[in-house]
Amino acid sequence: MLRWFLAAVLVGVASNGAGAQSPVEETAQRVPFEKTVRAYRSGPIAENVQIRVKDDQGRERRADILVKLDASSENGNGPLRARIELGDLAVSIDGDRMLATHRLEKNRFAEFTLSKGPLLHSLEAVMPALVLPQLVLADRSTDRMDDLGVPFEPMAVRWEPGVIDRPTGKLLYVGSSGDTTYKMLVDRTTGRIASLQVASEFGAIRNLDLTARAVNPGPTDSWPVEVAGRRRVDGLADLISESEQVRVGERFPSSMSLLTPGFRQWKEIRDDLASVLIFVQPDVADLDHSVGEARDAAVAKLQRETRLANQMVRKLEADSEGKWVARCVVILPTSALHPDITSILLSVLNPTDSAVLSRPSNVPIIAVAQSFDYDSILGGGQGGAVVLDNKRIVRAIITLGEIESTEKKIREVLDALK
């Protein structure tokens, strides 16, 4: 699951004098569920969490996560320790050190030094974003707790005081932000989350349902992932099994998650045709900069870095009717997965089209940078083309170079498929 919107920071002013509280303590006190905050900042706890997400097309996705947390310390400021198991991925956190292993890869591990600041923000720099309210509640560095790490809206969530939910006997908290509503059930004895429901009338994601069940955390010294005898790699994508790479003669890997600019799962309309996917990984670091000159410079840079891929798609699409489809695939970090960035991307790839009067002719596909290893496609260059037949078998991987010669190579492969 991805966090699609920029989090709005709640601003508070600490009182002066001997009784002054830290901004983090004040953040915890801005929500009515302080007992829940204290519960997740206590000794070792563990929960099995099930998350269901439904999009605006009615499609549903599920994830089962085991999360173990220990935010306790003698002075209240010790490092957060955690273990997260999500599918085949196992992650352990001890302060700013994060380790990760993959069940299908026995010889590698990834290690990261997390940046200072809110934990979810730090994690987004190295892995696909998580929707885990438990992490937000346990994090003493968080600057925003009202949305519980599920920011459907950029505005703050306004929570009502808790009331008894008579059907369950639990404490019910209801919050709202724009057209989005939050409902959280909390165990009255332990203060821990039983369920969280988030619903929105608009947007790509309409419903999120989360349920949590307490389990035995086990000894904390068993939480760190085992790395003995493994080779260290630089990213989570490097943990993927060799069978999950893009290789000529093999089926295009289903583990590469491709999204539309609206962050829905991408599915080709004409899946009975051959496909040419032009991958490019531009620098989008300053596209959301608020200063005009810096933003303009970032857009100009994006234009330069996507120009070749854009030209290639348009050339291939010119005579493709009924034969193949060509798509530009833009590799973006999870931090860039929000509408502001994709709207700029659409305008750069379609400079003469009207986004109001017509559908842009070059609608890019979004690939998530942290979720796959694209080196076999990019080859250290500015981009790469993957040619697939109508059975989704990879027929060629071609590094992007001079436009005419690259187009010739791609068309030779396409002609051989006829």
HELIX and SHEET records of a PDB file:
HELIX    1   1 PRO A   23  GLN A   29  1                                   7    
HELIX    2   2 GLU A   34  TYR A   40  1                                   7    
HELIX    3   3 LEU A  119  GLU A  124  1                                   6    
HELIX    4   4 PRO A  133  ALA A  138  1                                   6    
HELIX    5   5 THR A  220  SER A  222  5                                   3    
HELIX    6   6 LEU A  236  LEU A  239  5                                   4    
HELIX    7   7 GLU A  242  GLU A  244  5                                   3    
HELIX    8   8 GLY A  292  GLU A  317  1                                  26    
HELIX    9   9 THR A  334  ALA A  336  5                                   3    
HELIX   10  10 PRO A  339  LEU A  349  1                                  11    
HELIX   11  11 ALA A  369  SER A  371  5                                   3    
HELIX   12  12 ASP A  375  LEU A  378  1                                   4    
HELIX   13  13 ILE A  403  ALA A  416  1                                  14    
SHEET    1   A12 ARG A 158  TRP A 159  0                                        
SHEET    2   A12 LYS A 170  SER A 177 -1                                        
SHEET    3   A12 THR A 180  VAL A 186 -1                                        
SHEET    4   A12 ILE A 193  SER A 200 -1                                        
SHEET    5   A12 ILE A 205  VAL A 215 -1                                        
SHEET    6   A12 ILE A  45  ASP A  55 -1                                        
SHEET    7   A12 GLU A  60  ASP A  70 -1                                        
SHEET    8   A12 ARG A  81  LEU A  86 -1                                        
SHEET    9   A12 LEU A  89  ASP A  94 -1                                        
SHEET   10   A12 ARG A  97  HIS A 102 -1                                        
SHEET   11   A12 GLU A 105  THR A 113 -1                                        
SHEET   12   A12 ARG A 231  VAL A 233  1                                        
SHEET    1   B 3 ARG A 158  TRP A 159  0                                        
SHEET    2   B 3 LYS A 170  SER A 177 -1                                        
SHEET    3   B 3 VAL A 163  ASP A 165 -1                                        
SHEET    1   C 6 LEU A 258  LEU A 259  0                                        
SHEET    2   C 6 ILE A 365  VAL A 368 -1                                        
SHEET    3   C 6 TRP A 324  LEU A 332  1                                        
SHEET    4   C 6 ALA A 274  VAL A 280  1                                        
SHEET    5   C 6 GLY A 383  LEU A 388 -1                                        
SHEET    6   C 6 VAL A 394  THR A 399 -1                                        
END                                                                             
